[in-house]
Amino acid sequence: MACFAALIPLPSLRGPHVVQFLAYFTLADLAYLFAVLRLKGDPIFLRMLWMFALLFRLALLLTSPSLFDDVYRYAWDGRLLNQGINPYALPVDTPQLDAYATPLRGPVNHA
């Protein structure tokens, strides 16, 4: 849990923060490997493993996507499709789409 909690204050998991991300993630992977090796069908240990798995996901639930930011593109394209506009006909940052602008438009990669 400490490894995942240490990822939260990082502004991005890319660029200069990649080394920190990989270090924390490697430590978390080693802890997971240790847990799996100790599992051996023990029902109490299995419940504890599931509890920690849920806890780790909840810790990062409210953070913004850092490694997978395509979600912003999908939301933007879906918004345009719902308005009857082909999202691939115009670039994201074109002034013709200003009427449909939302906060999701800004972080779209490869505008």
LONUGU-475659 format. One record per residue (C-alpha): residue in three letters; chain; z, x, y. Coordinates in steps of 0.05 Angstrom, whole numbers. Layout:
N
("Ala"; "A"; (Z; X; Y))
...
This chain:
111
("Met"; "A"; (0; 0; 0))
("Ala"; "A"; (15; 58; 47))
("Cys"; "A"; (-56; 83; 39))
("Phe"; "A"; (-86; 16; 59))
("Ala"; "A"; (-37; 7; 116))
("Ala"; "A"; (-57; 75; 142))
("Leu"; "A"; (-129; 51; 148))
("Ile"; "A"; (-112; -7; 194))
("Pro"; "A"; (-103; 32; 259))
("Leu"; "A"; (-168; 72; 250))
("Pro"; "A"; (-220; 45; 300))
("Ser"; "A"; (-276; 57; 250))
("Leu"; "A"; (-283; 83; 180))
("Arg"; "A"; (-346; 119; 199))
("Gly"; "A"; (-361; 180; 241))
("Pro"; "A"; (-302; 226; 256))
("His"; "A"; (-255; 182; 215))
("Val"; "A"; (-292; 190; 149))
("Val"; "A"; (-248; 247; 124))
("Gln"; "A"; (-184; 206; 136))
("Phe"; "A"; (-215; 145; 103))
("Leu"; "A"; (-236; 185; 42))
("Ala"; "A"; (-168; 218; 36))
("Tyr"; "A"; (-130; 152; 38))
("Phe"; "A"; (-179; 118; -8))
("Thr"; "A"; (-176; 175; -58))
("Leu"; "A"; (-100; 170; -59))
("Ala"; "A"; (-105; 95; -70))
("Asp"; "A"; (-155; 106; -127))
("Leu"; "A"; (-108; 155; -161))
("Ala"; "A"; (-51; 106; -156))
("Tyr"; "A"; (-96; 52; -186))
("Leu"; "A"; (-116; 98; -243))
("Phe"; "A"; (-43; 113; -257))
("Ala"; "A"; (-27; 38; -258))
("Val"; "A"; (-85; 23; -306))
("Leu"; "A"; (-65; 80; -353))
("Arg"; "A"; (6; 53; -356))
("Leu"; "A"; (-16; -20; -366))
("Lys"; "A"; (-18; -20; -443))
("Gly"; "A"; (-12; -96; -447))
("Asp"; "A"; (57; -101; -415))
("Pro"; "A"; (58; -172; -384))
("Ile"; "A"; (109; -154; -331))
("Phe"; "A"; (69; -94; -309))
("Leu"; "A"; (5; -135; -309))
("Arg"; "A"; (37; -186; -262))
("Met"; "A"; (60; -131; -216))
("Leu"; "A"; (-10; -100; -216))
("Trp"; "A"; (-40; -167; -195))
("Met"; "A"; (13; -175; -141))
("Phe"; "A"; (-3; -108; -111))
("Ala"; "A"; (-78; -121; -115))
("Leu"; "A"; (-69; -185; -74))
("Leu"; "A"; (-23; -149; -25))
("Phe"; "A"; (-75; -94; -13))
("Arg"; "A"; (-128; -145; 2))
("Leu"; "A"; (-83; -184; 49))
("Ala"; "A"; (-66; -120; 87))
("Leu"; "A"; (-139; -112; 109))
("Leu"; "A"; (-158; -185; 114))
("Leu"; "A"; (-151; -191; 189))
("Thr"; "A"; (-185; -125; 205))
("Ser"; "A"; (-257; -124; 229))
("Pro"; "A"; (-310; -100; 179))
("Ser"; "A"; (-322; -26; 188))
("Leu"; "A"; (-362; -3; 128))
("Phe"; "A"; (-401; -67; 120))
("Asp"; "A"; (-422; -94; 187))
("Asp"; "A"; (-483; -132; 162))
("Val"; "A"; (-440; -195; 164))
("Tyr"; "A"; (-453; -199; 239))
("Arg"; "A"; (-528; -198; 227))
("Tyr"; "A"; (-522; -252; 174))
("Ala"; "A"; (-481; -296; 221))
("Trp"; "A"; (-530; -285; 279))
("Asp"; "A"; (-591; -299; 235))
("Gly"; "A"; (-557; -362; 208))
("Arg"; "A"; (-542; -387; 278))
("Leu"; "A"; (-614; -379; 298))
("Leu"; "A"; (-640; -412; 235))
("Asn"; "A"; (-594; -472; 248))
("Gln"; "A"; (-627; -478; 316))
("Gly"; "A"; (-697; -477; 284))
("Ile"; "A"; (-713; -406; 308))
("Asn"; "A"; (-742; -352; 263))
("Pro"; "A"; (-691; -295; 271))
("Tyr"; "A"; (-743; -243; 251))
("Ala"; "A"; (-794; -263; 304))
("Leu"; "A"; (-754; -231; 362))
("Pro"; "A"; (-707; -173; 369))
("Val"; "A"; (-633; -191; 373))
("Asp"; "A"; (-625; -165; 444))
("Thr"; "A"; (-686; -199; 475))
("Pro"; "A"; (-671; -240; 538))
("Gln"; "A"; (-707; -300; 506))
("Leu"; "A"; (-647; -309; 460))
("Asp"; "A"; (-594; -306; 514))
("Ala"; "A"; (-585; -381; 510))
("Tyr"; "A"; (-560; -373; 439))
("Ala"; "A"; (-514; -314; 453))
("Thr"; "A"; (-445; -311; 419))
("Pro"; "A"; (-394; -255; 410))
("Leu"; "A"; (-428; -242; 342))
("Arg"; "A"; (-491; -219; 378))
("Gly"; "A"; (-461; -155; 405))
("Pro"; "A"; (-440; -120; 341))
("Val"; "A"; (-505; -134; 305))
("Asn"; "A"; (-532; -68; 278))
("His"; "A"; (-605; -50; 286))
("Ala"; "A"; (-616; -100; 341))
